[in-house]
């Protein structure tokens, strides 16, 4: 939950540099508290709807990596770069950000009954 402007970015930078996230990591994606970070569909949805690449992605250079990383040239072994991605509602207008739209449970049941032979899985709610 964002508490102030810049909070999401600070969380991402900390996550990118702690031991578990730093060793050979490349991407850190921060999402709002209404997104399940363990659900890739939710995270991708947040990327598509809440991330403006020009303003929401930063690159950290010369970060700790591993010598086993195959994409890093031999001369740069041990270092890589990180993408810090904010897939969050902009704090400055968080209360005015468009609300999430989802089908009602009744409509979801109706659609699934009619189209379950076409739809693979369940309609994801936000």
N, C-alpha and C positions, 0 to 999 in steps of 0.2 A: 504494500500500500504506500503510494507516494505521499510523503509528508511535506515536501517543499520542492521548489524548482531545482533541478539538478540531482535529486535524490536517486532517480533511476540510473543515471549515468554513474554516480558514485558506487552504487551497488554492483553494477556491471564491472567496473574497474577493479573493485576489491575481489570479486569472484574470479576475474581473469588472472589475478596475481597470487591468489592463495595456492598452496601446494597442489591440491587436487585439480584445480582449474588451470594452473600455470604450466604444468609439465606437459609439453607437446600439444597444448590446447590451441585452437585457431579461432573459434567463434564463441562469443558470449551473447546470448539473447536475453534481454530483460523484458518481462511481461507484467501487466497489471494483475492485481489480486483476483480478478474474475476469470483469469485464464489458468487452466491446469497445466503447469509446466511439464508434467509427465505425459501429456497427451499431445503427440506431434501434430494432430489435426488442429487442436486449439492454438498451438504455437504458430503454425503456418497461417492460420486465420488471422492472428494478431499481426504477423508480419505483413500480410496483404492489406490489412485495414488500418493499421496504426503506425506504420513505419514509412517515413518519407526519407528515402536514401540520402538526399542532400543534407538533411538536418539530423537524421537519426543514426547515422553510422560513422564511427570514428575508427581509425586504424592506429594501433600501438605498434611501434617498431622495436626491434632488438629485445624481444622478450625471451625468457627462458624456454628452451625446447629440449629435444633429445637428439643425440647423435644418430639415432636409428630412424629419424624422419627422412623418408626417401625423397621428398620434394625440395629439401634444403640442399643447396650445392655444398660440396666438401669444404670450400673456403669459409662457409658461414655456419657450419655444423654447431649445434648447441643454441642457436638463436632462430627465432621466427617472428612473424608478425601476428597480431590478433585483430579481429574485427569485433568492435563493441557495438551491439545493435540494440537500440531502444525501440521495442515494439509496444509502446505504451501510449496512452492518451496524453497529449501535451499538457503538462501541469498548468501552464498559463491559462488554458481554457478548458480544463478538465470538466468543469460543471456544465459547460456549453457544448461539449463534444456530443455528436449524435448518439442517441441511445441504441443499444444492441436490439436488433429485431429477431424474434424467433417465433416459430409457429406455436399455436396453443396445443396442449396435449391432445385435444379432440381432433384438430386438423392434422396433427402428426399421425395419429392412429388411422384417420381416413386415408391419407396419402399412402401410408405403409400398406394398408389392406389392398388398395387399388394397384399400387406399383411395386410391391415387394419382389415380384419376379424380375424387375428391372434394376431396382435400387439395391446396391451391395452394401449391407450394413444398416446402420441406424442414422437418422438425421441428427446431427450434432447440435446440441443446445449451447448457447453462450450465456 
